[in-house]
Amino acid sequence: MKRWLAVATIVTYLGVLFFGVASHALGFRQASHPGMYFIVWDMFCGWSGYENRLHIIGQGESGRFYQIAPAPWGEIKPFGDLDRHHYDPFANHSGTIALNTLRHTHHEPMRKIMVVEECWAKKFNLPDSLWAQRYGEKKQPYSYFYLRKEYAPDGEVLTQNASWFDYQDHLCLSDNPRLWQDSQKGRSAYQLPTIATASHETQSATLLPANGAAWMGTR
């Protein structure tokens, strides 16, 4: 009897495991029940309270603005109902997408291309009926718009900013003097040999942050 219970437990566990993997791979009934959260394979455990979209906009020489993505002939929707250019959190491919659209359309000469990130709280995604049950106020959706990148008409990057989430993290850090001082105290220092001299002295170098990147400076 115990052996049959052990076999049944193993078979049940493996069956649920394979069903969860198949459900995730095929997109089959992933959100049909809250219990699916425990069996669907999910590597994206970092949940954000905000949702974001990318808008690729071109400004012509006349000052008129054009929506460059999605393209006039339609866009690929790899998952769900979102267009492909929204699945680019680092905006690495936005320039390529914009140039491809401009290359195959008729338009006035472009002055620049802009990538604007739109963010809003996910609570505004609730249907009106659920919103009324959860909140005692009228739903007034509000979005934040943030400039991510600017391109020249030939695709050269003119301006590049961090994401809206990283920008908010930086504001929180800079608004707290104690955290800012602690971050400055925690800078790493290394002893590096200088060019051979008679005294064979060494200089210390400090790794300093510069606009989100890192550069090596001597002191």
C-alpha positions as CSV (number, residue, x, y, z in Angstrom):
1,M,0.0,0.0,0.0
2,K,2.8,2.4,0.9
3,R,4.5,1.7,-2.4
4,W,1.4,2.5,-4.3
5,L,1.0,5.8,-2.4
6,A,4.6,6.7,-3.2
7,V,4.2,5.9,-6.9
8,A,0.9,7.8,-7.1
9,T,2.6,10.8,-5.4
10,I,5.5,10.8,-7.8
11,V,3.2,10.4,-10.9
12,T,1.0,13.2,-9.7
13,Y,3.9,15.5,-9.0
14,L,5.5,14.9,-12.4
15,G,2.2,15.2,-14.2
16,V,1.5,18.6,-12.6
17,L,5.0,19.7,-13.3
18,F,4.9,18.8,-17.0
19,F,1.4,20.3,-17.3
20,G,2.8,23.6,-15.9
21,V,5.7,23.6,-18.3
22,A,3.4,22.8,-21.3
23,S,0.9,25.5,-20.2
24,H,3.7,28.1,-20.0
25,A,5.2,27.1,-23.3
26,L,1.9,26.9,-25.3
27,G,0.1,29.7,-23.5
28,F,-2.7,27.4,-22.5
29,R,-4.9,28.5,-19.6
30,Q,-2.1,30.2,-17.8
31,A,-4.3,32.5,-15.9
32,S,-7.5,30.4,-15.8
33,H,-7.3,30.0,-12.0
34,P,-5.2,31.5,-9.2
35,G,-3.8,28.1,-8.5
36,M,-2.1,28.1,-11.9
37,Y,0.5,30.5,-10.4
38,F,1.9,27.6,-8.4
39,I,2.4,25.2,-11.3
40,V,3.2,27.4,-14.2
41,W,7.0,27.9,-14.6
42,D,7.7,31.5,-14.0
43,M,11.2,32.9,-13.9
44,F,10.1,36.5,-13.8
45,C,9.6,36.8,-10.1
46,G,10.3,40.5,-9.9
47,W,6.9,42.1,-10.1
48,S,6.5,45.8,-10.7
49,G,3.6,48.0,-9.7
50,Y,3.9,49.9,-12.9
51,E,3.3,49.0,-16.5
52,N,5.2,50.6,-19.4
53,R,5.0,51.1,-23.2
54,L,7.4,52.5,-25.7
55,H,6.3,55.1,-28.3
56,I,8.5,55.7,-31.3
57,I,7.8,59.2,-32.7
58,G,9.3,61.2,-35.6
59,Q,9.3,64.9,-35.9
60,G,9.4,66.3,-39.4
61,E,11.0,69.5,-40.6
62,S,7.6,71.2,-40.5
63,G,7.3,70.4,-36.8
64,R,4.6,67.8,-37.4
65,F,4.9,64.5,-35.4
66,Y,4.5,61.1,-36.9
67,Q,3.8,57.7,-35.2
68,I,6.6,55.4,-36.5
69,A,5.7,52.3,-34.6
70,P,3.7,50.3,-35.2
71,A,4.3,50.5,-38.9
72,P,1.4,51.3,-41.3
73,W,1.5,47.8,-42.7
74,G,1.0,46.2,-39.2
75,E,3.3,44.9,-36.5
76,I,4.3,41.5,-35.3
77,K,2.7,40.5,-32.0
78,P,4.9,37.8,-30.5
79,F,3.0,37.4,-27.3
80,G,-0.6,38.4,-26.6
81,D,-1.8,41.7,-28.1
82,L,1.3,43.9,-27.7
83,D,3.3,45.0,-30.6
84,R,6.9,43.9,-31.0
85,H,8.6,47.2,-30.2
86,H,7.1,47.1,-26.6
87,Y,9.3,44.1,-25.8
88,D,12.5,46.1,-25.9
89,P,13.0,47.4,-22.3
90,F,16.5,48.8,-23.0
91,A,15.3,50.5,-26.3
92,N,18.3,48.8,-28.1
93,H,16.3,48.1,-31.3
94,S,14.1,51.2,-31.5
95,G,16.4,53.0,-33.9
96,T,16.4,50.0,-36.3
97,I,12.6,49.7,-36.1
98,A,12.2,53.4,-36.8
99,L,14.6,53.5,-39.8
100,N,12.9,50.4,-41.3
101,T,9.5,52.2,-41.2
102,L,10.9,55.4,-42.6
103,R,12.7,53.6,-45.4
104,H,9.5,52.0,-46.7
105,T,7.1,55.0,-46.3
106,H,6.6,58.4,-48.0
107,H,7.0,61.4,-45.6
108,E,8.6,64.7,-45.3
109,P,12.3,64.8,-44.2
110,M,12.7,64.0,-40.5
111,R,14.3,66.3,-38.0
112,K,14.7,63.7,-35.3
113,I,13.3,60.5,-33.9
114,M,12.2,60.1,-30.3
115,V,11.6,57.1,-28.1
116,V,9.2,58.0,-25.3
117,E,8.4,55.7,-22.4
118,E,4.9,55.7,-20.9
119,C,4.4,54.3,-17.4
120,W,1.3,54.0,-15.3
121,A,0.2,52.2,-12.1
122,K,-1.1,48.7,-12.9
123,K,-4.1,49.3,-10.6
124,F,-5.6,51.4,-13.4
125,N,-5.8,48.2,-15.5
126,L,-8.6,47.0,-13.3
127,P,-12.1,46.9,-14.9
128,D,-14.5,49.6,-13.7
129,S,-16.5,47.1,-11.7
130,L,-13.5,45.8,-9.7
131,W,-12.2,49.3,-9.3
132,A,-15.5,50.4,-7.7
133,Q,-15.3,47.5,-5.2
134,R,-11.7,48.1,-4.3
135,Y,-11.4,51.9,-4.3
136,G,-13.9,54.5,-3.1
137,E,-12.9,57.1,-5.7
138,K,-13.4,57.6,-9.4
139,K,-10.8,56.0,-11.6
140,Q,-8.7,58.6,-13.3
141,P,-5.8,56.9,-15.1
142,Y,-2.6,58.9,-15.1
143,S,0.6,58.2,-17.1
144,Y,4.1,59.4,-16.8
145,F,6.0,60.1,-20.1
146,Y,9.8,60.0,-20.1
147,L,12.2,60.6,-23.0
148,R,14.4,57.5,-23.4
149,K,16.3,58.2,-26.6
150,E,16.7,60.7,-29.5
151,Y,18.0,59.8,-32.9
152,A,19.2,61.8,-35.9
153,P,17.4,61.0,-39.2
154,D,20.3,58.7,-40.1
155,G,20.0,56.6,-36.9
156,E,22.8,58.3,-34.9
157,V,22.0,58.4,-31.1
158,L,21.7,62.0,-29.9
159,T,20.3,61.5,-26.4
160,Q,20.2,58.4,-24.3
161,N,18.6,58.2,-20.8
162,A,18.1,55.4,-18.3
163,S,14.6,53.9,-17.9
164,W,12.0,55.7,-15.9
165,F,12.3,53.1,-13.1
166,D,16.1,53.7,-12.9
167,Y,15.5,57.4,-12.9
168,Q,13.1,57.1,-10.0
169,D,15.6,55.0,-8.0
170,H,18.3,57.7,-8.6
171,L,15.9,60.4,-7.3
172,C,15.1,58.3,-4.2
173,L,18.9,57.9,-3.5
174,S,19.8,61.6,-4.1
175,D,16.9,62.7,-2.0
176,N,18.3,60.9,1.0
177,P,21.5,62.5,2.3
178,R,22.4,59.6,4.5
179,L,22.2,57.1,1.7
180,W,24.1,59.4,-0.6
181,Q,26.9,59.7,1.9
182,D,27.0,56.0,2.5
183,S,27.3,55.4,-1.3
184,Q,30.2,57.7,-1.5
185,K,32.0,56.0,1.4
186,G,31.6,52.6,-0.2
187,R,33.7,53.4,-3.3
188,S,36.3,50.8,-4.1
189,A,40.0,51.9,-4.2
190,Y,42.8,49.9,-5.8
191,Q,46.6,50.3,-5.6
192,L,48.0,50.6,-9.2
193,P,51.7,50.8,-10.1
194,T,52.7,53.9,-12.0
195,I,55.3,54.1,-14.8
196,A,58.7,53.0,-13.6
197,T,60.4,55.8,-11.6
198,A,63.4,56.1,-9.4
199,S,61.3,55.9,-6.3
200,H,59.0,53.2,-7.5
201,E,56.0,55.0,-5.9
202,T,52.4,54.0,-6.5
203,Q,49.2,55.9,-7.0
204,S,45.8,55.0,-5.8
205,A,42.9,54.9,-8.3
206,T,39.2,55.2,-7.5
207,L,36.4,53.7,-9.5
208,L,33.8,56.5,-9.8
209,P,30.3,56.5,-11.2
210,A,29.7,58.8,-14.1
211,N,26.1,59.1,-15.5
212,G,25.3,55.5,-14.7
213,A,28.6,54.2,-16.2
214,A,31.9,53.7,-14.6
215,W,35.2,55.3,-15.4
216,M,38.7,55.2,-13.9
217,G,40.1,58.3,-12.4
218,T,43.4,58.9,-10.5
219,R,43.9,61.0,-7.5
